[in-house]
Amino acid sequence: MARLHTFIITGDVEGGKSLFLKDLSEFLILFEKSLCGFISRGQFNSEGQKDFILKDIASDTEIHLASRNEIPSYLHFGNFYFNPVALETGNHIIQTAITSGAKILIIDEIGPLELAEEIWYNSFCKALANYNGILIFSTRQRLINAVVDKFHIKEAYIENIERTSARKIGEAIQSLLNTI
């Protein structure tokens, strides 16, 4: 069976994509319990810089994902240092969605590092090839063409958060779920 649908949620850097996905996931969970994925939300650290926290949507657990500050044992990619345990967690969440047959998978975000074949790249490629549910992921507006080209995405709903609402997208996804 082929993937049912792909939704690409896009917007500017710091434009609210993660909050949009949080709101969307909270709406969708009301109607569909078979939902997996993660949100990478920003949180200011004690120095006033933005770190990122990985939130597992299914379990509601959180783990520190990345910081601009060097942290011992973290892996350096781009401008950030990534927690290897959080990377493993995110990759595990994607793999679990594929193998469990979850109806919805949310990934926040596919960006410059995935375009450079790092961070979520391998798991995202596996999801594109093997996931059979509704795939929802975010990317920056300026990267949309590069992401579509890099990952050979042939069909997708591309939704800019400035022109729609989480509820509207959620209702569209709910309608799709009702047809399967």
C-alpha positions, 0 to 999 in steps of 0.5 A: 500500500502506498502512503496515503498523503503527504502534508508539508507545513511551511513558514519562515524561520522562527515563524511558528511552524513548531507551534502550528504542528503542536496545535495540529497534533493536539487537534488530530489526537482527538480523532485518531489515537494512532499518531506518532512523531515529534516536535522540536520546540524552541526554549531559551536557556539560562544565557538567553539563547534558544535551545531545542527540545524534542517532544515525543507526541505519543508519550508526551515526553521531552528530551533536550535536543540541541544547543548553540553552546558546546556541550560535552558528548553532544555532536556538532552539526551546522551551528548546533550541538545535538544530544545523541540520545535525542537523535536516537529517540527521534530516529526511533520514533520515525522507525516505530511509526513505520513498523507499527502502522501508525496512521499519522506521522509528524516530523518537525523539521526537515531542514538544512541538515537533512539536505546535507544528509545529516540528523533525520536524513536516513530515517526520513528517507525510510519513511518516504519509502516505507511509511503507509500513513499520512506523513506531515512534516515541516520545512522552511519556506525558502527550502521547500523546493530544495526539500521536494527536489532532494527527496523526490517528493512527487505529490504533497499538500504544501501548506503555509502557516500564514495562510491556513490554520491548524484546525483547517488542516486537521479537518482535512486530515480527519476527512482523509482518515474517514475514507480509510 
